[in-house]
Amino acid sequence: MKWKQQILGMKPYKPGKPVEEVQREFGLDEVVKLASNENPFGFSPKVKQFLAQDQSHHEIYPDGYAQSLRTAVAEFVGVQENQLIFGNGSDDLIAILTRALLAPGVNTVMATPSFSQYAHNAQIEGAEVREVPLVDGNHDLDGMLAQIDDNTAIVWICSPNNPTGGIVPAAALKAFLAKVPSDVLVVLDEAYYEYVDNEEHENAVPYVEQFPNVIILRTFSKAYGLAGFRVGYGIAQADVISMLDPVRAPFNNTVLSHKVAEIAIRDQAFIQQCKELNKEGRKQYVAFCEKHNLHYFHSETNFILFDVKADSNVVFQELMKRGFIIRSGAALGLPGYIRVTIGTNAQNAKFLQKLEEVLVEQGVFA
Ligand SMILES: *Cc1c(COP(=O)(O)O)cnc(C)c1O
């Protein structure tokens, strides 16, 4: 058949192994998944209450305009309703953006390692992918600027960056945006925005007014704990949204996901609580790394990437046998490192105990 040349040999996204599969494979009663940066504290109790008594009409198509959710998000973010686009997760928005802007003969600039779906989707569209290595875990903004030319259509900024966890400071980001040509779309992926607590960070929504070529992506999958519902949103000027909307599938969320996301965004107390608990949990990892002299990247997120001074694929396997699924840095472009989602206090403590055991076994610790 006449497959696009560029998809020949492409591999599907490799998600963290499902808990049930690891339970079966290793005969474990309990397996904890700390691989995909989901919220270990679940989701808002208000959503739980709603779901228990829900009587929605699932035989009816969802509102393709997501009116009710749109009103809630516009109010929360502080933009007009026509400045929002909703996706089946922000993954969907990444696909919509690449489909709308990328093609053979066009290029796209991104950091590496960063979120894998930017390059993956760009490749499907046949665009040239220009990857600029991180410097000490941070975006090399000057290096990225140097890669932009007349054929560049999208520049991706992941802040905080997955898998390293740090932000692009506001001052540097604004200086960068001022230098990017106005006909190049800058995608600011803020999947972990809710966790950020840093003086050098500021709300990026006003950038959208100042720079018509900026779109911000956010998601209900991480801090909101609703990864299973698949809702993400983009914030941009109305003109940008109206170009993207025809590329979006008409019913790309569900009846239930709209309702659940709306309830969730109105419960900011839950988000604040998770942010605090996450901050405490992250300290457990930082303390472990400092105690054992393991290099780690400063994280503003619910995950942390650190050096295990061993083959990270082996460490990954050994941890799995002990009931913990994490991400090997080898799969993320940082061999020797592991990326671990911050769990509950008890999960973190148990995990670090198992990790210590593995690293003793691997001869890393005496
Ligand atoms: C998890 C993640 C996404 C995708 O999230 P969705 O579940 O599709 O909303 C996008 N970008 C980054 C950086 C992520 O870590």
The ligand as an ORCA input file, in Angstrom:
! r2SCAN-3c Opt
* xyz 0 1
  C       1.832     14.077     29.935
  C       2.261     15.154     29.003
  C       1.462     15.578     27.922
  C       0.228     14.850     27.472
  O      -0.775     14.873     28.336
  P      -2.254     14.479     27.924
  O      -2.607     13.363     28.822
  O      -2.291     14.078     26.482
  O      -3.007     15.729     28.167
  C       1.888     16.636     27.156
  N       3.054     17.234     27.393
  C       3.856     16.839     28.386
  C       5.140     17.534     28.597
  C       3.498     15.790     29.212
  O       4.331     15.370     30.167
*
